Amino acid sequence: MAHYYHENPNTKSQRADIEYYFDGKLFRFVTDTDVFSRKGVDFGSDLLLKTVSAELQKKNISGGRLLDLGCGYGVVGVVMQSFFPEMKVVLADINKRALSLSSENAEKNHAKEVEIISSDGWSGLEQSFDFVLTNPPVRAGKDVVFSFYEGAFSHLNEGGTLYVVLQKKQGAPSSITFLEKLFGNCEVLEKDAGYWIFAARR
């Protein structure tokens, strides 16, 4: 069976509908086989959304260009666009099934300022961004995860921020060390149930 970091999933489709509440708002998503966390929004993505949303609200940030890198079926990008409607949001993934779901889920949840891009890591992305959010594909290996970070450094605008969620046991400390060398900084914003949210600023 292909894992979710794969361009053309070949497992038989078994679509499902899930619900997700964020900050009092109900979202409905369609999921499928061979996409990440298909049975429900995962704890890490939920914690990432809570942490980043709180930070942007605290800083009175409402607009900018945001990338959901490795978007899966679109949860992070769709929710951020819903709560920050002035943002231009790009959802990017290698998985064609995930991209199709992301497009469907953006429409289903009335996320209008969303662009869907097929991209193996950063290969299909030419734009620059103010915010990059990622729950990186750890199953694809450390080289792939670190390439996400290197691409973020190259594509972030001055003053832009990369936000990452990783479990400690899946390499959060080594990622932080790598980002400190790459960006010159990395701040741990939140820790909960073994998940770390950290930010590197351009």
N, C-alpha and C positions, 0 to 999 in steps of 0.2 A: 504493500500500500504506500502511495506517495504521501509524504508529510506536507504540511501546509506551505513550506517554503519551496514551492515547485510551480513551474509555469503552467503546466497543463495537467491538472488533477485527473486521475482516471478511475477513482472509486465511484461506484454508482451513486448518483445524486439522491439524497434523502433530505429534502428541504424541511425546515422547521421554523416556526414562529416563536420568538421569545419577547419578553417584556423587560424593560430596564427603567428604573426610577432614578433620576439624578436631580438633586436639589428640588424635589417636589414636582418634577415634570416627568411624565410618562413618555417613554420612547418604545417603539415597536420595531424589531429587526427581523429580517429573514436570514437564516443561516443555512449551512449545508455541510455535507461531508468534505473533508480535506481543506477546511478553513480553520483558523485558530479559534479555540474556545467556542465551539459551535453550540454547546448546550446552554450557554449563558455567558453574560459578560464576566470576565475573569477578575479576580480580586486586584491584580496588579494594574489593569487598565482603569478600574474604578478608582483606585488610590491615586493614580497619575492624574486623572481628570479632577479629582477633588483638590489635589495639591496645586496644580497649575491654575485652575480656575480661581482658587483663593488668592494666589500670588498676583495674578493679573488684576483682580478686583481691588486688592489692596493698593496696587500701584496705579489704579485708575486707567488701565489700558483697555481700550475697547476695539481698536482696529489693528491693521497690519496684515502681513501675509504669513499664513501658518501651514506647515506641512505635517500630515500624519503619515509617517514613513513606516511602511509595512502595515498598512491599514486594516488588513483582514476584511471583515464585512462592514467596516466603516464606523465603528462605534465612536472612537476618539474624535475623529474629524467632524462627524455629524453633530455630536453633542457640543463640541466647542463652537461650531458655527451657529448652533441654535442659541447658545447663551451669549455669544459675541457676534451678533449679526452683521456688524460692520467689517468683520474679518473676511478676507479672501482665503479660502481653505482649499488645499490640494490634498487628495488622498492618493497614495501611490503604493503599489504592491506588484510583486512578480506573478502572483497567482491569478489567472484569468477568471476563475470562478469567484474568487474574492472580489475582484474588481466589478464583476457583473452585479454581485450582491450589494456592493458599496453604492453603485449607481441607483439601484432599486431602493436601498434604504435611505439614501439622501432624499429621494423624491417622496418616499413614504412619510418621512419626518419633516418635510417642508424645509430642508436645508438648501437654500437657493444659491448661495455663493460658494458652490463646491465644484471643483474640477477633478475628474478621475483620470489618472495617468498610469499606464502600464510601464513599470520600471523595475529592473533587476538592481536592487540597491538604488544607486544614484544614476544609473546608466541612461535613463530616459528623462532626467530632470535637468533643465537648463536654468530655471529661474533662481532668484535669490529669495531668502525668507527672513522674517523677523523671529519666527519661532519654529522649531522642529521638535515634534513629540514622537517618541518611539518606545514601543515595547518590543525590543529587538528579537529576531529569530534565533534564539540560543541553540536550537537543534541544528541550525545550519553551520555552526562552528564559530570559534572565536575570530577567525579571519574575517568572516562576513560581518559579524557584530562590530568589529573595529573599523571596517570599511564604512559602515554607517556613520561612525563618529568622524572619520576623516572627511567624508563628503559633507557632513554638516558644517565642519570648520570652513570648508571652501565655499559653501553656499549660503552661509548666514551673513546678513547685513551687519555692519558695525553696530555693536550694542545688542545684537540678537542673542537668543538663548536656545541651547539644546536641552531638552528635558528627557530623562531616561528613567524607565522603571525596570529593575532587575531584582531577582532574589539573591540574597547573600550567597547561597549555596551554588548559584548559577554564574557566579563570577563578578558580582557587584564590586568587591574591593579591587580586583585587577582592572576593571573598567575605569574606576575612579583614578587609579594610578596612571592609566593611559591618557585619560582626559586631562589630568593635571599637567602632563608633559605637552600635550597637543595644544590646549587652550591657555595654559598657564594658570588655570583655576578649575576647581570643581567643588560644588557645595552640596552636601547632603541636606535635603529639605525635609524629608520625612522617612521614618522607619516604622513598619507595622507588619507583624506576623511573618517576619523574614523577608519582606519586600522593602527595597530601598528606592526612594525617589531622589535623583540627584540632577543638578543643573550645571552646565558649563557655559560661560558667557563670553561672547566674541569681543 
